[in-house]
């Protein structure tokens, strides 16, 4: 299982704005627990978006293969 810090790094690399860690000058969170919940919520959203994109891409590939097969049969 990934740590909250690791998830925050993944989100940053993916272009998401991650809340500042508690104790830093820019942090709006008082405790690391509330910061962790915020990061976890963002990560769940990120993971769901990636899963949805993967499903869309797989469906697109399936449809393309089906159309190519039908076209090959129609002009054979």
N, C-alpha and C positions, 0 to 999 in steps of 0.2 A: 504494500500500500504506500502511496506517495505521501510525503509529509506536506504540511500546509505551505512551507517555504518553497518546496519543489513545485507545487501547484501554482504558487504565485509567480515563480520564474517562468513556467510554461505559459501562463496567461500573458505575462509581459512580452515574451518572444512572439506570441500570436497577435500582439498589438492591442491588447486590452489594457485599460487603465486600472491598475491594482492599487487599493488603498495603502497608504503608508503604514509601516509597522508602528505599533504603539511605542511611545517614548521618543519618536523622531519629531522634528519641528513641525512637519506637515500633517501629522496624524490627527484624525478626528476621533479615534477610538481610544478609550481609556484603558481597556484591558486587552490582552492578547486573545482572550476567549471570543470577544466580540469581533475582533479583527479576523480571527480564524473562521468564524461563521460567515463573515462577508466574503472571504476568499473562497470558502467551500461553495457558497451560493453561486458565485461567478463561475467557478470551475464546473459545477453541474450544468449550468447554462451552456458553457463552452462545449462540454462533452456532448450534450444533446444536439447542439447545432452541427457538430462534426458527424455525429451518427446519422442525422437527417440528410446531410450532404452526401454521405457515403451511400445511403439508400437511394437517393435521387440519381447518383452517378451509376449505380448498379442497374437501376431500372432503365436508364437511358442506354446503357451498353446492351442490355437484353433486347430492348426495342430495336436498336440499330441492327443487331445480329438477325433478328426476326425479319426485318425489312429486307436485309441483304439476301437472306435465304429465299424469301418470296420473289424478289426481283430475279434471282438466278433461275428459279423454276419457271418464271413467266417468260423469260427470253431464251430458254434452253431449247 
